[in-house]
Amino acid sequence: MEQATLFYDADCGLCRWSVAKVAAWDRRGQVRLMPLQDRAEGDRILGSMDEERRMASWHLVTTDRTVHSGGHGVVPLLPLLPGGRPLARVAASIQPLTDVAYDFMVQHRSAFGGLLTRAARRRADERLRRRGAL
């Protein structure tokens, strides 16, 4: 089965926690989770994307090799997850807000990450390790 690949920043606690939530939701294994720090896979799949753009957000690469970065990755990600199709329709209808929300989270990820408990970060990291994504 071919999977979409979601690249994320493994050095960011909020990013790991968020992607661990995707991992928990992805019970059918439709999404391969990959740290941006995996240079070999990043270069192979993201190609010539420059380093600054690569590290600026998450990137969902769908099976047709289309790269959806930042807030634009939400709509194509949701249908891959159980029960996500209705949410994808809602997200598509408010796409500019999805982008704004994603950008806001990225700009304040240290503050939001600081709100996570040590136990929440530990559980997220354990889930990602079980998926081979950390």
VEXVO-398625 format. One record per residue (C-alpha): x, y, z; residue in three letters. Coordinates in steps of 0.02 Angstrom, whole numbers, padded with zeros to 5 digits, always signed. Example, Ala and Ser with C-alpha at 12.3 -4.5 7.8 and 13.67 -1.06 7.14 Angstrom:
// residues 2
+00615-00225+00390ALA+00684-00053+00357SER
//
This chain:
// residues 134
+00000+00000+00000MET+00069+00170-00049GLU+00059+00299+00089GLN+00061+00487+00101ALA+00211+00553+00197THR+00198+00687+00329LEU+00363+00774+00366PHE+00376+00864+00534TYR+00508+00948+00642ASP+00566+00817+00768ALA+00658+00952+00866ASP+00494+01040+00907CYS+00395+00972+01055GLY+00230+01044+00994LEU+00262+00970+00821CYS+00297+00798+00894ARG+00141+00808+01002TRP+00034+00861+00853SER+00101+00725+00740VAL+00076+00597+00879ALA-00108+00647+00877LYS-00110+00611+00689VAL-00026+00443+00724ALA-00160+00398+00852ALA-00299+00445+00729TRP-00216+00353+00584ASP-00272+00179+00635ARG-00266+00117+00455ARG-00085+00169+00428GLY-00121+00286+00282GLN+00011+00414+00332VAL+00197+00383+00350ARG+00271+00501+00478LEU+00446+00564+00442MET+00556+00688+00536PRO+00620+00830+00428LEU+00789+00791+00505GLN+00796+00630+00403ASP+00898+00709+00265ARG+00900+00558+00150ALA+00710+00540+00145GLU+00685+00728+00142GLY+00801+00748-00006ASP+00724+00600-00096ARG+00544+00654-00074ILE+00550+00843-00052LEU+00683+00861-00185GLY+00755+01033-00211SER+00652+01122-00077MET+00772+01243+00007ASP+00817+01217+00189GLU+00727+01371+00256GLU+00563+01323+00173ARG+00586+01141+00222ARG+00604+01181+00407MET+00469+01317+00409ALA+00321+01198+00420SER+00258+01021+00402TRP+00240+00950+00228HIS+00115+00818+00173LEU+00169+00729+00015VAL+00022+00636-00059THR+00035+00478-00162THR+00032+00580-00323ASP+00193+00666-00258ARG+00106+00834-00228THR+00180+00931-00082VAL+00056+01020+00030HIS+00144+01131+00158SER+00081+01214+00316GLY-00105+01247+00325GLY-00126+01183+00148HIS-00084+01009+00213GLY-00238+00998+00324VAL-00369+00970+00189VAL-00279+00827+00099PRO-00227+00747+00265LEU-00400+00734+00342LEU-00479+00613+00215PRO-00336+00492+00250LEU-00393+00477+00430LEU-00546+00379+00491PRO-00697+00494+00491GLY-00595+00638+00421GLY-00689+00667+00258ARG-00825+00779+00333PRO-00692+00879+00425LEU-00594+00897+00263ALA-00747+00975+00180ARG-00763+01099+00323VAL-00576+01138+00319ALA-00583+01164+00130ALA-00727+01286+00149SER-00626+01391+00272ILE-00454+01364+00194GLN-00391+01541+00224PRO-00428+01519+00410LEU-00338+01352+00411THR-00184+01438+00343ASP-00196+01580+00469VAL-00219+01459+00615ALA-00071+01352+00559TYR+00040+01506+00538ASP-00012+01571+00710PHE+00033+01405+00790MET+00202+01402+00704VAL+00243+01579+00756GLN+00199+01538+00937HIS+00251+01356+00946ARG+00370+01384+01090SER+00231+01460+01195ALA+00105+01325+01148PHE+00235+01190+01172GLY+00269+01258+01346GLY+00088+01221+01391LEU+00113+01035+01362LEU+00146+00933+01516THR+00301+00826+01529ARG+00187+00673+01529ALA+00100+00729+01368ALA+00267+00753+01282ARG+00327+00584+01343ARG+00169+00496+01280ARG+00186+00582+01111ALA+00368+00530+01095ASP+00325+00350+01143GLU+00188+00344+01010ARG+00307+00412+00877LEU+00442+00287+00925ARG+00315+00144+00909ARG+00275+00208+00734ARG+00460+00219+00692GLY+00441+00406+00668ALA+00562+00471+00798LEU
//
